[in-house]
């Protein structure tokens, strides 16, 4: 399955279906990260609450982003001890990351233009959202290739030859 999805469908299909249905792990790579909210029933809650719920169920979360999240994200983050204390939640910062991707359970992935923000993937009103597009796939070779690349990034394989290292606030290697 390969499907092109746009705008609000990214929120419903990637976040509310794919990520929420994770059983083993969720890997998220994004350039920008903000205090994104998601639709939960009739309410809107921080996306971090979904991640905390997943971690509580034994799902591992890997979050790679390019810059420090804003103050609202950091304030909300502190409300979820599961994310702070659990070894199942891993987070790294790499200023060179510009990729936007989500991989779930080594079975599905989304790659597209949307950052992990309300205007990109969140539950923003249709008139306040960014215009976003991406591809969702369950093609095993594509998912495997993305996972290998994310692993290399996460393990710092690119750090040794990175010409931006002096600007990196927290080098992996």
FIKE-185017 format. One record per residue (C-alpha): residue number from 1; residue in three letters; chain; y, x, z. Coordinates in Angstrom, 1 decimal. Layout:
(NUM, 'ALA', 'A', (Y, X, Z)) ...
This chain:
(1, 'UNK', 'A', (0.0, 0.0, 0.0)) (2, 'UNK', 'A', (3.4, 1.3, -0.9)) (3, 'UNK', 'A', (6.4, -1.0, -0.3)) (4, 'UNK', 'A', (10.1, -0.6, -0.7)) (5, 'UNK', 'A', (12.0, -2.3, 2.1)) (6, 'UNK', 'A', (15.7, -2.8, 2.6)) (7, 'UNK', 'A', (18.2, -3.5, 5.4)) (8, 'UNK', 'A', (17.1, -6.1, 8.0)) (9, 'UNK', 'A', (13.5, -5.8, 6.8)) (10, 'UNK', 'A', (13.5, -2.3, 8.2)) (11, 'UNK', 'A', (14.1, -3.7, 11.7)) (12, 'UNK', 'A', (11.5, -6.4, 11.5)) (13, 'UNK', 'A', (8.8, -4.5, 9.6)) (14, 'UNK', 'A', (9.2, -0.9, 10.9)) (15, 'UNK', 'A', (10.4, -1.5, 14.4)) (16, 'UNK', 'A', (9.1, -4.9, 15.4)) (17, 'UNK', 'A', (5.8, -4.7, 13.6)) (18, 'UNK', 'A', (4.8, -1.1, 12.9)) (19, 'UNK', 'A', (6.2, 0.6, 16.0)) (20, 'UNK', 'A', (5.5, -2.3, 18.4)) (21, 'UNK', 'A', (1.9, -2.4, 17.2)) (22, 'UNK', 'A', (1.2, 1.3, 17.8)) (23, 'UNK', 'A', (-2.0, 2.1, 19.7)) (24, 'UNK', 'A', (-2.1, 5.9, 19.8)) (25, 'UNK', 'A', (1.2, 7.4, 18.9)) (26, 'UNK', 'A', (4.6, 7.0, 17.3)) (27, 'UNK', 'A', (6.5, 9.9, 15.8)) (28, 'UNK', 'A', (10.2, 9.3, 15.0)) (29, 'UNK', 'A', (12.4, 11.8, 13.1)) (30, 'UNK', 'A', (16.1, 11.0, 12.7)) (31, 'UNK', 'A', (19.4, 12.7, 12.2)) (32, 'UNK', 'A', (21.4, 10.3, 14.3)) (33, 'UNK', 'A', (20.3, 8.5, 17.4)) (34, 'UNK', 'A', (22.3, 5.8, 19.2)) (35, 'UNK', 'A', (21.7, 3.1, 21.8)) (36, 'UNK', 'A', (19.8, 0.9, 19.3)) (37, 'UNK', 'A', (18.8, -2.6, 20.4)) (38, 'UNK', 'A', (15.9, -4.7, 19.2)) (39, 'UNK', 'A', (15.1, -8.4, 19.1)) (40, 'UNK', 'A', (12.7, -9.4, 21.8)) (41, 'UNK', 'A', (12.2, -13.1, 21.9)) (42, 'UNK', 'A', (15.7, -14.7, 22.1)) (43, 'UNK', 'A', (17.2, -11.6, 23.7)) (44, 'UNK', 'A', (18.3, -8.1, 22.5)) (45, 'UNK', 'A', (17.1, -5.2, 24.5)) (46, 'UNK', 'A', (17.3, -1.4, 24.2)) (47, 'UNK', 'A', (14.8, 0.1, 21.8)) (48, 'UNK', 'A', (14.0, 2.5, 24.7)) (49, 'UNK', 'A', (12.4, -0.5, 26.5)) (50, 'UNK', 'A', (9.9, -0.8, 23.7)) (51, 'UNK', 'A', (9.2, 3.0, 23.9)) (52, 'UNK', 'A', (8.8, 2.8, 27.7)) (53, 'UNK', 'A', (6.3, -0.1, 27.3)) (54, 'UNK', 'A', (4.3, 1.8, 24.7)) (55, 'UNK', 'A', (4.2, 4.9, 27.0)) (56, 'UNK', 'A', (3.1, 2.7, 29.9)) (57, 'UNK', 'A', (0.2, 1.6, 27.6)) (58, 'UNK', 'A', (-0.8, 5.2, 26.9)) (59, 'UNK', 'A', (0.9, 5.5, 23.5)) (60, 'UNK', 'A', (2.3, 9.0, 22.9)) (61, 'UNK', 'A', (5.9, 9.1, 21.6)) (62, 'UNK', 'A', (7.4, 12.1, 19.8)) (63, 'UNK', 'A', (11.2, 11.9, 19.0)) (64, 'UNK', 'A', (12.9, 14.5, 17.0)) (65, 'UNK', 'A', (16.6, 14.2, 16.4)) (66, 'UNK', 'A', (19.5, 16.3, 15.1)) (67, 'UNK', 'A', (22.2, 15.8, 17.7)) (68, 'UNK', 'A', (22.6, 14.7, 21.3)) (69, 'UNK', 'A', (22.6, 11.0, 21.7)) (70, 'UNK', 'A', (25.7, 9.2, 22.8)) (71, 'UNK', 'A', (26.6, 8.3, 26.4)) (72, 'UNK', 'A', (25.3, 4.7, 26.1)) (73, 'UNK', 'A', (21.9, 6.0, 24.9)) (74, 'UNK', 'A', (21.8, 8.5, 27.8)) (75, 'UNK', 'A', (22.7, 5.9, 30.3)) (76, 'UNK', 'A', (20.0, 3.5, 29.1)) (77, 'UNK', 'A', (17.5, 6.4, 28.9)) (78, 'UNK', 'A', (17.9, 7.0, 32.6)) (79, 'UNK', 'A', (16.7, 3.4, 33.3)) (80, 'UNK', 'A', (13.2, 4.2, 32.0)) (81, 'UNK', 'A', (11.4, 6.6, 34.3)) (82, 'UNK', 'A', (8.3, 6.3, 32.1)) (83, 'UNK', 'A', (10.2, 8.3, 29.4)) (84, 'UNK', 'A', (11.6, 10.8, 31.8)) (85, 'UNK', 'A', (8.4, 11.5, 33.8)) (86, 'UNK', 'A', (5.5, 11.0, 31.3)) (87, 'UNK', 'A', (4.0, 13.8, 29.4)) (88, 'UNK', 'A', (3.4, 11.2, 26.7)) (89, 'UNK', 'A', (7.1, 11.2, 25.8)) (90, 'UNK', 'A', (8.2, 14.3, 23.9)) (91, 'UNK', 'A', (11.7, 14.9, 22.6)) (92, 'UNK', 'A', (13.3, 17.8, 20.8)) (93, 'UNK', 'A', (16.6, 18.4, 19.2)) (94, 'UNK', 'A', (16.9, 20.3, 15.9)) (95, 'UNK', 'A', (20.4, 20.3, 14.3)) (96, 'UNK', 'A', (19.0, 20.8, 10.8)) (97, 'UNK', 'A', (17.0, 17.6, 10.9)) (98, 'UNK', 'A', (18.2, 15.1, 8.3)) (99, 'UNK', 'A', (14.9, 13.3, 7.7)) (100, 'UNK', 'A', (14.5, 9.7, 8.7)) (101, 'UNK', 'A', (10.8, 8.9, 9.2)) (102, 'UNK', 'A', (8.5, 7.0, 11.4)) (103, 'UNK', 'A', (4.7, 7.7, 11.6)) (104, 'UNK', 'A', (2.4, 5.4, 13.6)) (105, 'UNK', 'A', (-1.2, 6.1, 14.6)) (106, 'UNK', 'A', (-1.8, 8.4, 11.5)) (107, 'UNK', 'A', (-2.2, 5.2, 9.5)) (108, 'UNK', 'A', (1.3, 4.1, 8.4)) (109, 'UNK', 'A', (4.7, 5.7, 7.8)) (110, 'UNK', 'A', (8.2, 4.8, 6.8)) (111, 'UNK', 'A', (10.5, 7.2, 5.1)) (112, 'UNK', 'A', (14.0, 6.2, 4.2)) (113, 'UNK', 'A', (17.7, 6.4, 4.7)) (114, 'UNK', 'A', (18.0, 4.6, 8.1)) (115, 'UNK', 'A', (18.8, 6.6, 11.2)) (116, 'UNK', 'A', (17.6, 5.4, 14.6)) (117, 'UNK', 'A', (20.8, 3.4, 15.2)) (118, 'UNK', 'A', (21.7, -0.3, 15.4)) (119, 'UNK', 'A', (23.4, -0.2, 12.0)) (120, 'UNK', 'A', (20.4, 1.5, 10.5)) (121, 'UNK', 'A', (17.2, 0.2, 12.1)) (122, 'UNK', 'A', (18.4, -2.1, 14.9)) (123, 'UNK', 'A', (19.1, -5.7, 15.4)) (124, 'UNK', 'A', (22.7, -5.6, 14.1)) (125, 'UNK', 'A', (24.2, -8.7, 12.5)) (126, 'UNK', 'A', (23.6, -8.6, 8.7)) (127, 'UNK', 'A', (27.4, -8.3, 8.1)) (128, 'UNK', 'A', (27.6, -5.2, 10.4)) (129, 'UNK', 'A', (24.5, -3.3, 9.2)) (130, 'UNK', 'A', (24.4, -0.3, 6.9)) (131, 'UNK', 'A', (22.8, -0.7, 3.5)) (132, 'UNK', 'A', (19.5, 1.0, 4.0)) (133, 'UNK', 'A', (16.3, 1.5, 1.9)) (134, 'UNK', 'A', (13.0, 3.1, 2.5)) (135, 'UNK', 'A', (9.3, 3.2, 1.6)) (136, 'UNK', 'A', (6.5, 2.1, 3.9)) (137, 'UNK', 'A', (3.0, 3.3, 3.0)) (138, 'UNK', 'A', (-0.5, 3.6, 4.4)) (139, 'UNK', 'A', (-1.5, 6.1, 1.7)) (140, 'UNK', 'A', (-3.7, 8.6, 3.7)) (141, 'UNK', 'A', (-2.6, 11.7, 1.8)) (142, 'UNK', 'A', (1.1, 10.9, 2.2)) (143, 'UNK', 'A', (0.8, 10.1, 5.9)) (144, 'UNK', 'A', (-1.2, 13.3, 6.4)) (145, 'UNK', 'A', (1.4, 15.4, 4.6)) (146, 'UNK', 'A', (4.2, 13.9, 6.6)) (147, 'UNK', 'A', (2.3, 14.5, 9.9)) (148, 'UNK', 'A', (1.7, 18.1, 8.9)) (149, 'UNK', 'A', (5.4, 18.6, 8.2)) (150, 'UNK', 'A', (6.5, 16.9, 11.4)) (151, 'UNK', 'A', (4.0, 19.0, 13.4)) (152, 'UNK', 'A', (5.4, 22.2, 11.8)) (153, 'UNK', 'A', (8.9, 21.1, 12.7)) (154, 'UNK', 'A', (7.9, 20.1, 16.3)) (155, 'UNK', 'A', (6.1, 23.3, 16.9)) (156, 'UNK', 'A', (9.1, 25.4, 15.7)) (157, 'UNK', 'A', (7.4, 26.9, 12.6)) (158, 'UNK', 'A', (10.8, 26.8, 10.8)) (159, 'UNK', 'A', (12.8, 28.4, 13.7)) (160, 'UNK', 'A', (12.1, 32.0, 12.9)) (161, 'UNK', 'A', (13.8, 31.9, 9.5)) (162, 'UNK', 'A', (16.4, 29.3, 10.3)) (163, 'UNK', 'A', (19.9, 30.6, 9.5)) (164, 'UNK', 'A', (21.5, 28.0, 11.8)) (165, 'UNK', 'A', (19.7, 29.3, 15.0)) (166, 'UNK', 'A', (23.0, 30.5, 16.6)) (167, 'UNK', 'A', (24.2, 26.9, 16.5)) (168, 'UNK', 'A', (21.0, 25.5, 18.0)) (169, 'UNK', 'A', (21.5, 24.2, 21.5)) (170, 'UNK', 'A', (17.8, 24.3, 22.5)) (171, 'UNK', 'A', (15.7, 26.5, 20.1)) (172, 'UNK', 'A', (12.1, 25.4, 20.0)) (173, 'UNK', 'A', (10.9, 29.0, 19.6)) 
